[in-house]
Amino acid sequence: MESAIRTLGLPVDVDPGKALLDEIHWTAGHVAWLREKVQELQSEDLVWGKEKHEDGVGPQGLVDVTTEKAGPSVWYELYLKERDHLAKVCALALRAGIEERKVKLAESQGALVADVIRRILNAVALTPEQQILVPEVVPRELRALASGM
């Protein structure tokens, strides 16, 4: 049992939307890495390669035999499978409305921030001259915050 837990892990509470987005991010990373591996191959290695290699001592003496065959590279096959998986999880996310949920979340957070700013400005009793600056200063500072400045 302990071995199975170590190998397979234990149940984890997870938000399905976050799990799906995490899977997309991991899979996109796998695709990028596998693309690099495929790009490192020589063109002939994409369709021709070593199938097996035997060496040692056999009934007739020393053996050193390499068998080659035509066929797609393992790296290329893995790359294609991972690309297919990425397309599937992206389609699942789109069907689940992940992007729409992210936009709604950002909108609700923006509304909360705007409400807080409004309450702060009302509470500090700005002069008319200061109130004129609010539509210029507040958006500028929020844009700077959003851009990481």
C-alpha positions in Angstrom: 0.0 0.0 0.0 2.8 2.4 0.9 4.5 1.7 -2.4 1.3 2.4 -4.3 0.9 5.7 -2.5 4.4 6.7 -3.2 4.0 5.8 -6.9 0.5 7.0 -7.6 0.1 9.7 -4.9 -2.9 10.5 -2.7 -6.1 12.4 -3.7 -5.7 16.1 -3.9 -8.5 18.7 -3.6 -8.3 20.7 -6.9 -10.5 23.1 -8.8 -11.2 21.5 -12.1 -10.7 24.7 -14.0 -7.3 25.3 -12.4 -6.4 21.6 -13.1 -7.3 22.0 -16.7 -5.3 25.2 -17.1 -2.3 23.6 -15.3 -2.5 20.7 -17.7 -2.5 23.1 -20.7 0.5 24.9 -19.4 2.5 21.7 -18.7 1.5 20.2 -22.0 2.5 23.3 -23.9 5.9 23.1 -22.1 6.2 19.4 -23.2 5.4 20.3 -26.8 8.0 23.1 -26.9 10.6 20.7 -25.4 9.8 17.9 -27.8 9.8 20.4 -30.8 13.4 21.3 -29.8 14.4 17.6 -29.7 12.8 17.0 -33.2 14.6 20.1 -34.6 17.9 18.7 -33.4 17.4 15.6 -35.6 19.0 15.3 -39.0 16.3 15.1 -41.7 17.1 11.4 -42.4 16.8 10.6 -38.7 13.1 11.6 -38.9 12.3 8.5 -41.0 15.3 6.1 -40.5 17.0 4.9 -37.4 18.4 2.2 -35.2 15.7 -0.4 -34.3 17.9 -2.5 -32.0 21.5 -3.3 -31.2 22.8 -6.6 -30.0 26.3 -7.2 -28.6 27.9 -9.8 -26.5 28.7 -13.5 -27.0 26.4 -15.8 -28.9 26.5 -19.4 -30.0 28.8 -18.5 -32.9 31.0 -16.2 -30.9 31.1 -12.4 -30.5 28.0 -10.6 -31.6 27.8 -6.9 -32.6 24.7 -6.3 -34.8 22.8 -3.2 -35.3 19.4 -3.4 -37.1 18.1 -0.3 -38.7 14.6 0.3 -40.2 12.5 3.0 -41.9 9.9 4.6 -39.6 9.2 7.9 -37.8 11.6 8.9 -35.0 10.3 8.2 -31.5 10.9 11.9 -30.7 8.7 12.9 -33.6 6.0 10.4 -32.6 6.1 11.7 -29.0 5.9 15.3 -30.3 2.8 14.5 -32.4 1.1 12.8 -29.5 1.8 15.6 -27.2 0.5 18.2 -29.7 -2.6 16.2 -30.1 -3.0 16.1 -26.3 -2.5 19.9 -26.2 -5.2 20.5 -28.8 -7.6 18.2 -26.8 -7.1 19.9 -23.5 -7.3 23.4 -25.1 -10.6 22.3 -26.7 -11.9 21.0 -23.3 -10.9 24.3 -21.7 -12.7 26.3 -24.4 -15.8 24.2 -24.0 -15.6 24.6 -20.2 -15.6 28.4 -20.6 -12.2 28.8 -18.9 -11.3 32.0 -20.8 -14.8 33.5 -20.2 -14.5 32.7 -16.5 -11.1 34.4 -16.4 -12.5 37.5 -18.0 -15.5 37.6 -15.6 -13.1 37.2 -12.7 -10.9 40.1 -13.9 -14.0 42.2 -14.4 -15.3 41.5 -10.9 -11.9 42.3 -9.4 -11.8 45.5 -11.4 -15.3 46.5 -10.1 -14.1 45.8 -6.5 -11.0 48.0 -7.0 -13.1 50.8 -8.5 -15.6 50.6 -5.6 -12.8 50.8 -3.1 -11.2 53.8 -4.9 -14.5 55.5 -5.0 -15.1 55.0 -1.3 -11.6 56.3 -0.5 -12.0 59.4 -2.6 -15.4 60.1 -1.1 -14.0 59.7 2.5 -11.0 62.1 2.1 -13.2 65.0 1.0 -11.1 66.3 -1.9 -11.2 69.9 -2.9 -12.7 70.7 -6.3 -9.2 71.1 -7.8 -8.2 67.7 -6.5 -11.4 66.1 -7.8 -10.6 67.4 -11.3 -7.3 65.4 -11.2 -9.0 62.1 -10.2 -10.1 61.0 -13.8 -6.5 61.5 -15.0 -4.4 60.3 -12.0 -6.4 57.2 -11.0 -6.5 55.5 -14.4 -2.9 56.3 -15.0 -1.8 54.7 -11.8 -4.0 51.6 -12.3 -2.5 51.2 -15.8 1.0 51.5 -14.3 0.1 48.9 -11.6 -1.3 46.5 -14.3 1.9 46.8 -16.4 4.1 45.9 -13.4 5.6 49.3 -12.9 
